[in-house]
Amino acid sequence: MKKNIVFALIIIFLCIAGVLAYFVFAPAVSNDAKSWAYSALAETNGRQPENGTLIIVDFSKPSQTKRLAIIDLEKGGAVFHGRVAHGKNSGLVYASDLSNQMNSLKSSAGLFKVEQLYNGKHGPSYRLEGLDPQLNDNARRRGISIHAGYYVSLKSILLNWKEKFRLGRSHGCFVLSHEGFRKLRGNLDRPAYLYAYGGRDGDGE
C-alpha cells in the first residue's frame, strides 16, 4: 500500500515538473501574435518583405515564458525563442497595461523599426522607431530600445518567488538575456522590425 502511494506521488511530481518545464522552456509566441505581426508588417511596407528580420513579442503571455521569437523573413522560420522583460508599470507577470506616454515606465504595443546599434548605459542597444501613431510613436523620445539585462534569467525568476515568479522588469525597453541579445545581433538582417502584441484588448494608449 505504501509503495503504491509513493509511486503515485512520484508520478504526480513528475507530471507537475513536466508541466512547469514546458511552461518555462517551450516557445510561447501565439498564432494570434504571429498573424497580427505579419499583417502589420505587410500593411506598413505594402507587402511582406522578402528578407530581413521580424522580432515578435507576445505580451499576452507571462514573462517567465519564451514569449519572444526572432524570425528570419527570407527563410520563414524562427531562429531563436527567448524571454523578454516588460515595463515595471505594465504589470507584475503579464504586461497588461501598455502605454505610449512619456515617463510611464510602461511597455508599448505595435510595430517598431529596429534602428542603429549604439552603446548606451546598458551596453550595446538597438534604437526603436515606433511606426504606430498613438500606440508607440513616442518610442524614440522615450528612449525605448532593445538591450540585454541581468534580470532576464532563470535566477531572476526564482528570486522573485514572492511575486509569482515574475521576470525582472524594465522602464519600458525590450530587455533580453545576454545570450538572447547575442543571438539577436548574430541573426539581425536588415530591414528589421519588432512587433509587440498586447492582445486585441491590451494595446494601451
N, C-alpha and C positions, 0 to 999 in steps of 0.2 A: 504494500500500500504506500509506504513512504517513498519507495523507488519511483512509483507512478507519479506521485506528487512532485518529486524532484525533477523527473523527466518533463512533466507538464510545465513546470516553472522555467526550465531551461528553454523549452520550445517558445514559451511566451516571451522570454527575454530576447531570444534570437530574432523573433518576429518584430519586436519593438525596435531592436537595434538596426534591423534591416530597413525598417520604415524611416528611422531617423537618418541613417546613412544615405538613403535615396534622397530624402528631403534636403540634406545639406550638400551633397556632392553632385547630384544629377542636374543637367541643364534645366532651366526653369523659365525660358522665354516662351510665352504662349503664342498660339497661332494667330490670335487677335492682334497681338503686338506686332508680329511679323507682317500681317496683312495691312495694318494701318501704316507701318513704316514704309513698305514698298509703295503704297498708294501715294503717300506724301512725297516720296522721292520722285515718282513719275510725274506728279502734278507740278512740282517745282521746276523740273527740267523739261517738261513737255513730253518726256518719255523716260523710261528707266535707263540709266547709264549702263553701257555695256562693260565697263570696267570701273575700278575704284573700290572703295571700302564703305560699307554701311555698318555702323555700330548701333545695335538695338538694346535699349534699356527698358525693361518691363517693370515699371513701378507698381503694377498690380500684384506683384509677388513680394513676399517678405525678404528683408535684407540679408538673411542668413543664406538664401539660396543663390545659385549661379544665374542671376537674372539679367546678365549682360552677354550679348553674343557679338562677335566680330565676324562680319560676313564679307567674303571675297566675291564681289559682284561679277567678276569675269567667270569664275568657276561655279558660282551659285551656291556655295556652301559655307558653313561656319568653320573658321579656323581656330576659334577659341571661345570658351564659355567661362565666365568668371563672376565674382561678386563685385558689387559697386555700391558705394555709400550714397545716401541721400542727405539733404539738408537737415540740420538739427531741429528746425521748427516745422518740418514737414510731417513729423510723426516719429513714433518710437521704433516699431518694427516695420510698419508699412509707411510709404511716402503718400499719405492720404490727403495732405494739404499742400497743394502746389501753387506757386505764385511767380509772377513776373515783376513784383515790386522791389524797389531798391531797399537794401538793408533788411530784407525779410528773413534772411538766413534759411530760405526755403528753396527746394528744387523747382525746376520748371519743366513743363512738358513740351512736346512738339519737335520740329525738325531744326537741327543746327548744322551749319557748315563748319567742318573742322579746319581751322586756320593754321597759322605758322606755329612751329615749336619754339619755345623760349625757355630761358632759365629764370624761374621765379623763386619765391620764398619756400616753395615745396619741391624745388628741384625742377627737372625738365617737365614742361607742361604744354598742352595744346590749347591755344585760344579757341573760343567758340563764338560764332556769329549766329544769333538767333534769327531764323527765317520766318517765324510765325508771329504776325502782329498780335498784340495782346497776350499771347502765351509766353513768348521768350525773347522778344526783340530788345529787351534791356540787358541781355546776357553780357554783351561786351562792356557796357557801363558798370554792370555789377561785378565784373571780373570773373565771370563763370568760365571755368576751364576743365580740362581733363588732366589729372595728375595722380601720382601714387601717394599712398599713406600707410603708415604702420598699423593703423587701426582697422584696416581691411584685411582681416586674418581670422583664422580659427581661434587663435589665442584671445583676440578681442571678443569674439562671440562668447567664449567660455567665461571670461572675466565679467561680462555683463549679464550673468545669470539672474541677478536680481531684477533685471529689466527685460525679462522674457528672451534672454539670449540674443539681444539685438546686436547688429554690427555697429562699429563706430560710425559717427555721423560728421558731415562736413558743414560748411557755411553756404552750401548751395552748389558747390562743384561736384562733378562726377569723379569720384575717387576710387581708383583701382588698387589692388595689391601691387607690390613692386614687381612680382612675376607677371601679373596681368598687364602692367604698363610696358614691360619689356616686350611682351607678346604683341601689344598694340604697335609699338614702334617698329618691330620687325615685320609686321604684316600690313602696315598702313600704305595703301596706294592712293594716289590722287585721281579724281576728286574724292574727298572723304566727307562723310556725313554722320551725324548721330541723331537718332530718333528716340525720344523718351516718351513711352506710352504710360499714361496715367489711368487707363480705363476711361471709357467714354464719359463717365460722371466725375472723373477726378483730374481734369486737365488744369483746373485752377484759374486764377485771374490773369 
